[in-house]
């Protein structure tokens, strides 16, 4: 994967290239950003860039300093001009693109494949290559479902850590560098301490790239040994352009999906896939059940929504959140935000039934409900509880404070 193939993130791409060109690349990098922003793609592109034969030749031109990217010697002559991207054509780039380069290793959450044998990433390398090809912006839930984990919890085990140490202790096969891309280090428990010495004092020209979404769930001892690279959410315009050009989405649907996705390209693709869903009718039915028709209608609605499945339930809640945010913007700043006429009318109706404090309280409850859905909460219980909370927030003007 080349940098040019990744959606947006021009500033991060430039930062990475300059780190290589100015010999300031740390041996441990932590790419930190929310799902759907391209963090994993950036890590793969950096690995391909470092192993590209064209980049290696230009980086090896004579200078008064050692050519290693990890060397700290004082540079006395200007560095040679190194390309800003991998060539994408050399044998090394072709192998990196197919995720079969012998010096680029991957580690990721897995589940037990063979009874009695601790799971390691190598057990799923064929599935991993297919997953990255099919779902380049997929999240860990997509990955675990892709390998048939169902409700099993993914993990990066002590056995996996031992395998990482073994792989990186070997000499590189063809590149100057050995690279490990560790996706979702949040799934490393205390067994991650096995990697501390290797991260702090790695073999020459060994690079660790950790790709994470939540820094607080990573072992602090690992975070402290890595250089932090923050990857921001994508701009709405970048997502809209990508949907139109890459996914061949119509302009109207692309604009709506991009505005609701909150910088998450994966979520935008999900919204496009289910663009035919009438979330507004479902939301209108819910609010009518809460405010007018009563418990029988509420129970019927909960039964209906609980059959949608986890991904659609999350999209529905995000759609409701999106309308509430547009309603608040319209009330506070009178922003001229593009909305279809029916959504604009619905946002105005939300402003009539709830004030700003109530709307913010509802947003907090919807965010919390999305969080619980991602963790396999029982849909019937969750939406029953959410219905009761929304009734009291709107009808009794009671604001629940999210924990």
The 8 nearest C-alpha neighbors of each residue, nearest first, counted from 0:
[[1, 44, 96, 43, 47, 4, 2, 95],
 [0, 2, 44, 3, 4, 85, 84, 87],
 [3, 1, 4, 5, 44, 84, 12, 0],
 [2, 4, 1, 5, 84, 6, 0, 7],
 [5, 3, 2, 1, 6, 0, 44, 40],
 [6, 4, 2, 3, 7, 40, 37, 1],
 [5, 7, 8, 4, 237, 241, 37, 238],
 [6, 8, 9, 237, 5, 233, 234, 238],
 [9, 7, 11, 10, 12, 6, 233, 230],
 [10, 8, 12, 7, 11, 13, 14, 6],
 [9, 11, 13, 12, 8, 14, 7, 15],
 [12, 10, 14, 13, 8, 9, 15, 230],
 [13, 11, 9, 15, 14, 10, 8, 16],
 [12, 14, 16, 10, 11, 15, 17, 9],
 [13, 15, 11, 17, 12, 16, 10, 18],
 [16, 14, 18, 12, 17, 13, 11, 19],
 [15, 17, 13, 19, 18, 14, 83, 20],
 [16, 18, 20, 14, 19, 15, 21, 13],
 [19, 17, 23, 15, 24, 21, 16, 20],
 [20, 18, 22, 16, 17, 21, 24, 23],
 [19, 21, 17, 22, 18, 16, 81, 78],
 [22, 20, 18, 19, 23, 17, 78, 24],
 [21, 23, 68, 19, 20, 24, 18, 69],
 [24, 22, 18, 21, 19, 25, 68, 69],
 [23, 25, 18, 19, 22, 69, 68, 26],
 [24, 26, 27, 23, 69, 226, 28, 225],
 [25, 27, 206, 207, 205, 24, 69, 28],
 [28, 26, 225, 207, 25, 206, 226, 208],
 [29, 27, 226, 208, 225, 227, 209, 207],
 [28, 30, 209, 227, 225, 228, 226, 210],
 [31, 29, 210, 228, 229, 209, 211, 38],
 [32, 30, 229, 211, 212, 230, 29, 228],
 [31, 33, 230, 212, 231, 229, 38, 211],
 [34, 32, 212, 36, 35, 232, 31, 231],
 [35, 33, 36, 138, 263, 212, 32, 265],
 [34, 36, 263, 264, 265, 136, 37, 33],
 [35, 37, 232, 34, 263, 233, 38, 33],
 [36, 38, 40, 39, 35, 41, 136, 5],
 [39, 37, 41, 40, 36, 30, 42, 230],
 [40, 38, 42, 41, 37, 210, 43, 182],
 [39, 41, 37, 43, 42, 38, 44, 5],
 [40, 42, 44, 38, 39, 43, 45, 37],
 [41, 43, 39, 45, 40, 44, 46, 38],
 [44, 42, 46, 40, 45, 41, 39, 47],
 [43, 45, 0, 41, 1, 47, 46, 42],
 [46, 44, 48, 42, 47, 43, 41, 49],
 [45, 47, 43, 49, 48, 44, 42, 50],
 [46, 48, 44, 50, 45, 49, 95, 51],
 [49, 47, 85, 45, 51, 46, 50, 44],
 [50, 48, 46, 47, 51, 45, 54, 55],
 [49, 51, 47, 48, 174, 52, 46, 91],
 [52, 50, 48, 54, 53, 92, 85, 49],
 [51, 53, 55, 54, 56, 50, 91, 89],
 [52, 54, 56, 55, 51, 57, 86, 85],
 [55, 53, 57, 51, 52, 56, 58, 81],
 [54, 56, 52, 58, 53, 57, 59, 51],
 [57, 55, 59, 53, 58, 54, 52, 60],
 [56, 58, 54, 59, 60, 55, 81, 53],
 [59, 57, 55, 56, 60, 54, 81, 79],
 [58, 60, 56, 57, 66, 55, 61, 62],
 [59, 61, 57, 58, 62, 79, 56, 66],
 [62, 60, 59, 63, 79, 64, 66, 58],
 [61, 63, 64, 76, 60, 78, 65, 77],
 [62, 64, 76, 75, 74, 61, 65, 77],
 [63, 65, 62, 74, 66, 72, 75, 73],
 [64, 66, 67, 70, 63, 72, 62, 68],
 [65, 67, 59, 64, 68, 58, 70, 62],
 [68, 66, 70, 69, 65, 204, 22, 175],
 [67, 69, 22, 70, 24, 66, 19, 23],
 [68, 70, 67, 24, 25, 71, 22, 204],
 [71, 69, 67, 68, 72, 65, 22, 66],
 [70, 72, 69, 73, 22, 23, 68, 74],
 [73, 71, 70, 74, 64, 65, 75, 22],
 [72, 74, 75, 71, 64, 70, 63, 76],
 [73, 75, 64, 76, 72, 63, 77, 78],
 [74, 76, 63, 73, 77, 64, 62, 78],
 [77, 75, 74, 63, 62, 78, 64, 79],
 [78, 76, 79, 75, 74, 62, 63, 80],
 [77, 79, 76, 80, 62, 21, 20, 74],
 [80, 78, 81, 77, 60, 58, 57, 62],
 [79, 81, 78, 82, 57, 20, 58, 77],
 [80, 82, 57, 58, 79, 54, 20, 83],
 [83, 81, 84, 54, 80, 85, 57, 53],
 [82, 84, 16, 81, 85, 13, 17, 2],
 [85, 83, 82, 2, 48, 86, 1, 3],
 [84, 86, 48, 87, 51, 1, 47, 54],
 [85, 87, 88, 84, 53, 89, 51, 92],
 [86, 88, 92, 85, 89, 93, 1, 0],
 [89, 87, 86, 92, 93, 90, 91, 85],
 [88, 90, 92, 91, 87, 93, 52, 86],
 [91, 89, 93, 92, 94, 88, 52, 51],
 [90, 92, 94, 89, 93, 51, 95, 52],
 [93, 91, 95, 87, 89, 94, 90, 51],
 [94, 92, 90, 96, 91, 95, 89, 97],
 [93, 95, 100, 99, 97, 91, 96, 92],
 [94, 96, 98, 100, 92, 97, 93, 47],
 [97, 95, 93, 0, 94, 98, 92, 47],
 [96, 98, 94, 95, 99, 93, 128, 100],
 [99, 97, 95, 96, 100, 94, 128, 103],
 [100, 98, 94, 97, 95, 101, 103, 96],
 [99, 101, 94, 95, 103, 102, 98, 91],
 [102, 100, 103, 99, 172, 104, 173, 171],
 [101, 103, 177, 100, 171, 178, 104, 172],
 [104, 102, 178, 100, 101, 179, 177, 105],
 [103, 105, 179, 178, 180, 102, 106, 101],
 [106, 104, 180, 179, 181, 107, 103, 120],
 [105, 107, 181, 120, 182, 180, 104, 108],
 [106, 108, 182, 181, 120, 109, 183, 155],
 [109, 107, 154, 153, 155, 186, 183, 110],
 [110, 108, 153, 154, 107, 120, 118, 155],
 [109, 111, 153, 118, 112, 154, 148, 152],
 [110, 112, 118, 113, 117, 114, 109, 116],
 [113, 111, 110, 118, 114, 122, 116, 117],
 [114, 112, 116, 111, 115, 118, 117, 122],
 [113, 115, 116, 112, 111, 117, 118, 110],
 [114, 116, 113, 117, 111, 112, 118, 110],
 [115, 117, 114, 113, 118, 111, 112, 119],
 [118, 116, 111, 158, 119, 115, 156, 113],
 [119, 117, 111, 110, 116, 112, 109, 120],
 [120, 118, 159, 121, 122, 117, 158, 109],
 [119, 121, 122, 106, 123, 107, 109, 124],
 [120, 122, 124, 123, 119, 106, 105, 125],
 [123, 121, 120, 119, 124, 118, 112, 125],
 [124, 122, 126, 121, 120, 125, 127, 109],
 [123, 125, 127, 121, 126, 122, 128, 120],
 [126, 124, 128, 127, 123, 129, 122, 121],
 [125, 127, 129, 123, 124, 128, 130, 146],
 [128, 126, 124, 130, 125, 129, 123, 131],
 [129, 127, 125, 131, 130, 126, 98, 132],
 [128, 130, 126, 132, 127, 131, 133, 125],
 [131, 129, 127, 133, 132, 128, 134, 126],
 [132, 130, 135, 134, 128, 133, 129, 127],
 [131, 133, 129, 130, 134, 135, 128, 127],
 [132, 134, 130, 131, 129, 135, 128, 137],
 [135, 133, 137, 131, 136, 130, 132, 141],
 [134, 136, 131, 137, 132, 133, 130, 40],
 [137, 135, 35, 134, 265, 37, 138, 264],
 [138, 136, 134, 135, 141, 265, 139, 142],
 [139, 137, 141, 140, 34, 142, 136, 35],
 [138, 140, 142, 141, 143, 137, 183, 108],
 [141, 139, 143, 142, 138, 144, 137, 373],
 [142, 140, 144, 138, 139, 143, 137, 145],
 [143, 141, 145, 139, 140, 144, 138, 146],
 [144, 142, 148, 140, 145, 146, 141, 139],
 [143, 145, 147, 141, 142, 146, 148, 149],
 [144, 146, 142, 143, 147, 141, 130, 148],
 [147, 145, 143, 144, 148, 142, 126, 123],
 [148, 146, 144, 149, 145, 143, 142, 150],
 [147, 149, 143, 151, 144, 146, 150, 110],
 [148, 150, 147, 151, 144, 143, 146, 152],
 [151, 149, 148, 152, 375, 144, 143, 147],
 [152, 150, 148, 149, 153, 110, 143, 147],
 [153, 151, 154, 150, 110, 148, 109, 143],
 [154, 152, 109, 108, 110, 151, 143, 155],
 [153, 155, 108, 186, 109, 156, 110, 152],
 [156, 154, 108, 187, 186, 159, 107, 109],
 [155, 157, 159, 158, 154, 160, 190, 187],
 [156, 158, 160, 190, 159, 161, 155, 191],
 [159, 157, 161, 156, 160, 162, 117, 119],
 [158, 160, 162, 119, 156, 157, 161, 155],
 [161, 159, 157, 163, 162, 158, 164, 156],
 [162, 160, 158, 164, 159, 163, 165, 157],
 [161, 163, 159, 165, 160, 164, 166, 158],
 [164, 162, 160, 166, 165, 161, 167, 159],
 [163, 165, 161, 167, 162, 166, 168, 160],
 [164, 166, 162, 168, 163, 167, 161, 169],
 [167, 165, 163, 168, 164, 169, 162, 104],
 [166, 168, 169, 164, 165, 163, 177, 205],
 [167, 169, 165, 166, 164, 170, 202, 163],
 [170, 168, 167, 166, 171, 165, 172, 177],
 [171, 169, 172, 168, 167, 177, 166, 102],
 [170, 172, 177, 102, 173, 174, 169, 176],
 [173, 171, 174, 102, 170, 101, 175, 177],
 [172, 174, 171, 175, 102, 101, 176, 91],
 [175, 173, 176, 50, 171, 172, 102, 177],
 [174, 176, 171, 173, 204, 177, 50, 55],
 [177, 175, 204, 174, 205, 178, 171, 102],
 [176, 178, 205, 102, 171, 103, 206, 204],
 [177, 179, 206, 103, 205, 207, 104, 102],
 [178, 180, 104, 207, 105, 103, 208, 181],
 [181, 179, 208, 105, 209, 104, 182, 106],
 [182, 180, 106, 209, 105, 107, 208, 179],
 [181, 183, 210, 107, 184, 209, 106, 180],
 [182, 184, 211, 185, 210, 186, 107, 181],
 [185, 183, 186, 187, 182, 217, 211, 181],
 [186, 184, 217, 216, 183, 187, 211, 213],
 [187, 185, 184, 154, 155, 183, 188, 108],
 [188, 186, 155, 184, 185, 191, 190, 189],
 [189, 187, 190, 191, 186, 218, 155, 185],
 [188, 190, 191, 192, 187, 218, 193, 157],
 [189, 191, 157, 192, 188, 193, 187, 156],
 [192, 190, 189, 193, 187, 194, 188, 160],
 [191, 193, 190, 195, 194, 189, 220, 221],
 [192, 194, 191, 195, 190, 160, 196, 161],
 [195, 193, 192, 197, 191, 196, 198, 160],
 [196, 194, 198, 192, 197, 193, 199, 221],
 [195, 197, 199, 198, 194, 200, 193, 201],
 [196, 198, 201, 200, 194, 195, 199, 164],
 [199, 197, 195, 196, 201, 200, 194, 27],
 [198, 200, 196, 197, 195, 201, 224, 27],
 [201, 199, 197, 198, 196, 202, 195, 26],
 [202, 200, 197, 198, 205, 199, 203, 196],
 [201, 203, 205, 204, 200, 168, 167, 197],
 [204, 202, 205, 201, 176, 69, 177, 200],
 [205, 203, 176, 202, 206, 177, 69, 175],
 [206, 204, 177, 203, 176, 202, 178, 201],
 [205, 207, 26, 178, 27, 177, 179, 208],
 [208, 206, 27, 179, 178, 26, 28, 180],
 [209, 207, 180, 28, 29, 179, 27, 181],
 [208, 210, 29, 181, 180, 30, 182, 28],
 [211, 209, 30, 182, 183, 29, 39, 31],
 [210, 212, 183, 31, 213, 30, 184, 209],
 [211, 213, 33, 32, 31, 214, 34, 183],
 [214, 212, 215, 216, 211, 185, 217, 31],
 [213, 215, 216, 217, 212, 211, 31, 185],
 [214, 216, 213, 217, 218, 219, 185, 212],
 [217, 215, 185, 214, 213, 218, 186, 184],
 [218, 216, 185, 214, 215, 219, 184, 222],
 [217, 219, 220, 221, 222, 216, 191, 189],
 [220, 218, 222, 221, 223, 217, 215, 214],
 [219, 221, 218, 223, 222, 224, 195, 192],
 [220, 222, 219, 224, 218, 223, 195, 225],
 [223, 221, 219, 224, 225, 220, 218, 217],
 [224, 222, 220, 221, 225, 219, 226, 218],
 [225, 223, 221, 222, 199, 27, 220, 198],
 [226, 224, 27, 28, 222, 223, 29, 227],
 [225, 227, 28, 29, 27, 25, 228, 224],
 [226, 228, 29, 28, 225, 229, 30, 31],
 [229, 227, 30, 29, 31, 230, 226, 28],
 [230, 228, 31, 30, 32, 227, 231, 11],
 [229, 231, 32, 31, 228, 38, 30, 11],
 [232, 230, 32, 229, 233, 36, 8, 33],
 [231, 233, 262, 36, 234, 263, 230, 33],
 [234, 232, 262, 36, 231, 235, 237, 263],
 [235, 233, 237, 236, 262, 238, 232, 7],
 [234, 236, 238, 257, 237, 258, 262, 239],
 [235, 237, 239, 234, 238, 240, 257, 254],
 [238, 236, 240, 234, 239, 235, 241, 7],
 [239, 237, 241, 235, 240, 236, 257, 264],
 [238, 240, 236, 253, 242, 257, 237, 241],
 [239, 241, 237, 243, 238, 242, 244, 236],
 [242, 240, 238, 244, 245, 243, 239, 237],
 [243, 241, 246, 239, 240, 248, 245, 244],
 [242, 244, 248, 247, 240, 241, 246, 245],
 [243, 245, 241, 247, 242, 246, 240, 248],
 [246, 244, 241, 242, 247, 243, 248, 240],
 [245, 247, 242, 248, 243, 244, 241, 268],
 [248, 246, 243, 244, 245, 242, 249, 241],
 [249, 247, 243, 246, 242, 253, 250, 252],
 [248, 250, 252, 251, 253, 243, 247, 242],
 [251, 249, 253, 252, 254, 243, 248, 239],
 [250, 252, 254, 253, 249, 255, 248, 256],
 [251, 253, 255, 254, 249, 250, 256, 248],
 [254, 252, 250, 256, 239, 251, 255, 242],
 [255, 253, 257, 251, 252, 256, 239, 250],
 [254, 256, 252, 258, 253, 257, 251, 259],
 [257, 255, 267, 253, 259, 258, 254, 270],
 [258, 256, 260, 239, 254, 235, 255, 259],
 [257, 259, 255, 256, 260, 235, 254, 261],
 [258, 260, 256, 257, 261, 321, 255, 318],
 [259, 261, 267, 257, 263, 266, 262, 258],
 [262, 260, 263, 259, 258, 257, 235, 232],
 [263, 261, 233, 232, 260, 234, 235, 264],
 [262, 264, 35, 260, 266, 265, 261, 36],
 [265, 263, 35, 267, 266, 238, 268, 262],
 [266, 264, 35, 268, 267, 136, 263, 137],
 [265, 267, 269, 263, 264, 268, 260, 270],
 [266, 268, 264, 270, 260, 256, 269, 265],
 [269, 267, 271, 265, 266, 270, 272, 264],
 [270, 268, 266, 272, 267, 271, 265, 273],
 [271, 269, 267, 273, 268, 272, 274, 256],
 [270, 272, 274, 268, 273, 269, 267, 256],
 [273, 271, 269, 270, 274, 268, 275, 267],
 [272, 274, 270, 271, 275, 276, 269, 311],
 [275, 273, 271, 276, 270, 272, 252, 277],
 [274, 276, 273, 277, 272, 271, 278, 270],
 [277, 275, 274, 273, 278, 279, 270, 311],
 [276, 278, 279, 280, 275, 281, 274, 282],
 [279, 277, 281, 280, 276, 282, 315, 318],
 [278, 280, 282, 281, 277, 283, 342, 319],
 [281, 279, 283, 282, 278, 277, 284, 285],
 [280, 282, 278, 284, 279, 283, 285, 277],
 [281, 283, 279, 285, 284, 280, 278, 286],
 [282, 284, 280, 286, 285, 281, 279, 287],
 [283, 285, 281, 287, 282, 286, 280, 288],
 [286, 284, 282, 288, 283, 287, 289, 281],
 [285, 287, 289, 283, 288, 284, 290, 282],
 [288, 286, 284, 291, 290, 289, 285, 283],
 [287, 289, 292, 285, 297, 296, 286, 293],
 [290, 288, 286, 287, 390, 291, 293, 285],
 [289, 291, 287, 288, 286, 292, 390, 293],
 [292, 290, 287, 288, 293, 289, 286, 296],
 [291, 293, 288, 296, 287, 290, 289, 294],
 [292, 294, 288, 296, 291, 295, 289, 297],
 [295, 293, 297, 296, 298, 292, 288, 289],
 [296, 294, 298, 297, 293, 299, 292, 288],
 [295, 297, 299, 288, 298, 294, 293, 292],
 [298, 296, 294, 300, 288, 295, 299, 301],
 [299, 297, 301, 295, 300, 296, 294, 302],
 [298, 300, 296, 302, 297, 301, 295, 303],
 [299, 301, 303, 297, 302, 298, 296, 304],
 [302, 300, 298, 304, 303, 299, 305, 382],
 [303, 301, 299, 305, 300, 304, 298, 379],
 [302, 304, 300, 301, 305, 306, 299, 307],
 [303, 305, 301, 306, 307, 302, 300, 312],
 [306, 304, 378, 302, 307, 303, 379, 301],
 [305, 307, 304, 303, 308, 302, 378, 301],
 [308, 306, 304, 305, 311, 312, 309, 303],
 [309, 307, 306, 311, 310, 312, 305, 304],
 [308, 310, 312, 311, 313, 372, 307, 373],
 [309, 311, 313, 312, 308, 314, 307, 269],
 [310, 312, 314, 313, 309, 308, 307, 315],
 [313, 311, 315, 309, 310, 314, 308, 307],
 [312, 314, 310, 316, 311, 315, 369, 317],
 [315, 313, 311, 317, 312, 316, 318, 310],
 [314, 316, 318, 312, 317, 313, 278, 311],
 [317, 315, 319, 313, 318, 314, 365, 320],
 [318, 316, 320, 314, 319, 315, 321, 313],
 [317, 319, 321, 315, 320, 316, 314, 322],
 [320, 318, 316, 322, 321, 317, 323, 315],
 [321, 319, 317, 323, 318, 322, 362, 316],
 [320, 322, 318, 324, 319, 323, 259, 317],
 [323, 321, 325, 319, 324, 320, 346, 326],
 [324, 322, 326, 320, 325, 321, 327, 319],
 [323, 325, 327, 321, 326, 322, 320, 328],
 [324, 326, 328, 322, 323, 327, 329, 321],
 [325, 327, 346, 323, 329, 324, 328, 322],
 [328, 326, 330, 324, 329, 325, 331, 323],
 [329, 327, 325, 331, 330, 332, 326, 334],
 [328, 330, 333, 326, 327, 334, 331, 332],
 [329, 331, 327, 328, 333, 332, 326, 350],
 [332, 330, 328, 329, 333, 327, 334, 326],
 [333, 331, 334, 328, 329, 330, 327, 335],
 [332, 334, 329, 330, 331, 328, 335, 336],
 [335, 333, 332, 336, 329, 328, 331, 330],
 [334, 336, 333, 337, 329, 332, 338, 328],
 [337, 335, 334, 338, 325, 329, 328, 333],
 [336, 338, 335, 339, 343, 255, 254, 258],
 [339, 337, 343, 342, 340, 336, 255, 341],
 [338, 340, 342, 341, 343, 337, 255, 344],
 [339, 341, 343, 342, 344, 338, 345, 337],
 [340, 342, 344, 343, 339, 345, 338, 346],
 [343, 341, 345, 339, 344, 340, 338, 346],
 [342, 344, 340, 346, 345, 341, 338, 339],
 [345, 343, 347, 341, 342, 346, 340, 348],
 [344, 346, 342, 348, 347, 343, 341, 349],
 [347, 345, 326, 349, 343, 348, 344, 322],
 [348, 346, 350, 344, 345, 349, 343, 326],
 [347, 349, 345, 351, 350, 346, 344, 352],
 [350, 348, 346, 352, 351, 347, 353, 345],
 [349, 351, 347, 348, 353, 352, 326, 354],
 [350, 352, 348, 349, 353, 347, 354, 346],
 [351, 353, 349, 350, 348, 393, 354, 394],
 [354, 352, 350, 357, 351, 393, 358, 349],
 [353, 355, 357, 356, 358, 350, 352, 351],
 [354, 356, 358, 357, 359, 327, 353, 350],
 [357, 355, 359, 358, 354, 360, 398, 353],
 [358, 356, 360, 354, 355, 359, 353, 392],
 [359, 357, 355, 361, 360, 356, 353, 354],
 [358, 360, 362, 356, 361, 357, 355, 363],
 [359, 361, 357, 363, 358, 362, 398, 356],
 [360, 362, 364, 358, 359, 363, 365, 357],
 [363, 361, 359, 365, 364, 360, 320, 366],
 [364, 362, 366, 360, 361, 365, 367, 359],
 [363, 365, 361, 367, 362, 366, 368, 360],
 [366, 364, 368, 362, 367, 363, 361, 316],
 [367, 365, 369, 363, 368, 364, 362, 370],
 [366, 368, 370, 364, 365, 369, 363, 371],
 [367, 369, 365, 371, 370, 366, 364, 372],
 [370, 368, 372, 366, 367, 371, 313, 365],
 [369, 371, 367, 373, 368, 372, 366, 374],
 [372, 370, 374, 368, 373, 376, 369, 367],
 [373, 371, 369, 376, 375, 374, 370, 368],
 [374, 372, 370, 371, 375, 369, 309, 376],
 [375, 373, 371, 372, 376, 370, 369, 377],
 [374, 376, 372, 373, 377, 371, 309, 150],
 [375, 377, 372, 371, 374, 378, 381, 373],
 [376, 378, 380, 379, 381, 375, 372, 305],
 [377, 379, 381, 305, 380, 376, 382, 372],
 [380, 378, 382, 381, 305, 377, 383, 301],
 [379, 381, 383, 378, 377, 382, 384, 376],
 [380, 382, 378, 384, 379, 383, 377, 385],
 [381, 383, 385, 384, 379, 380, 386, 378],
 [384, 382, 386, 380, 385, 381, 379, 387],
 [385, 383, 381, 387, 382, 386, 380, 388],
 [384, 386, 382, 388, 383, 387, 381, 389],
 [387, 385, 383, 389, 384, 388, 382, 390],
 [386, 388, 390, 384, 385, 389, 383, 391],
 [389, 387, 385, 391, 390, 386, 392, 384],
 [388, 390, 392, 386, 391, 387, 393, 385],
 [391, 389, 387, 388, 393, 394, 392, 289],
 [390, 392, 395, 394, 388, 389, 393, 397],
 [391, 393, 397, 396, 389, 398, 390, 395],
 [394, 392, 396, 390, 391, 395, 389, 353],
 [393, 395, 391, 390, 396, 392, 290, 397],
 [394, 396, 391, 397, 393, 392, 390, 398],
 [397, 395, 392, 393, 394, 391, 398, 357],
 [398, 396, 392, 395, 391, 399, 393, 357],
 [399, 397, 392, 360, 357, 400, 396, 356],
 [400, 398, 360, 401, 397, 392, 388, 364],
 [399, 401, 402, 398, 360, 363, 364, 397],
 [402, 400, 399, 363, 364, 367, 360, 398],
 [401, 400, 367, 399, 363, 364, 360, 366]]
